[in-house]
Amino acid sequence: MAQSESLIEYPCAFPIKVMGIADGALVETVLAIVCCHDPLFDAGSMERRSSATGKYLSLTCTITATSRAQLDALYLELTGNPLVKVVL
């Protein structure tokens, strides 16, 4: 498969899971980053799950993916943030 080919057909709903230390700043930070890359993202649709001990928080944001470049930039910004531990 050539590099320009993609298994994803754009635009599409694309879930991104972000995990980090349960801190109030994590939610606001992730929301700000996601909205920067998908201005129409509905903050109310963000799913939140705490770990059993409550130390970690998992956030799932289903964005409208419009291109590979958009997804790459979003993943790069999320993984570069010190509050974020894992992005799936």
Residue pairs with C-beta under 8 A, 6 or more apart in sequence:
6 68
8 14
8 65
8 68
10 65
10 66
10 67
10 68
11 64
11 65
11 66
12 64
12 65
13 62
13 63
13 64
13 65
14 62
14 63
14 64
14 65
14 71
15 60
15 61
15 62
16 34
16 60
16 61
16 62
16 63
16 74
16 75
16 78
16 87
16 88
17 58
17 59
17 60
17 86
17 87
17 88
18 26
18 30
18 58
18 59
18 60
18 61
18 78
18 84
18 86
18 87
18 88
19 56
19 57
19 58
19 59
19 84
19 85
19 86
19 87
19 88
20 26
20 30
20 56
20 57
20 83
20 84
20 85
20 86
21 55
21 56
21 57
21 83
21 85
22 50
22 51
22 54
22 55
22 56
22 57
23 57
23 83
25 83
26 57
26 59
26 83
26 84
27 46
27 48
27 57
27 59
29 81
29 83
29 84
30 46
30 59
30 61
30 78
30 83
30 84
31 43
31 46
31 61
33 74
33 77
33 78
33 81
34 41
34 46
34 61
34 63
34 74
35 41
35 43
36 77
37 63
37 70
37 73
37 74
37 77
38 63
38 64
38 65
38 70
38 74
40 64
41 61
41 63
41 64
45 61
45 62
46 59
46 60
46 61
47 59
47 60
47 61
48 57
48 58
48 59
49 57
49 58
49 60
50 56
50 57
50 58
51 57
51 58
56 85
63 74
65 71
75 87
78 84
78 87
79 87
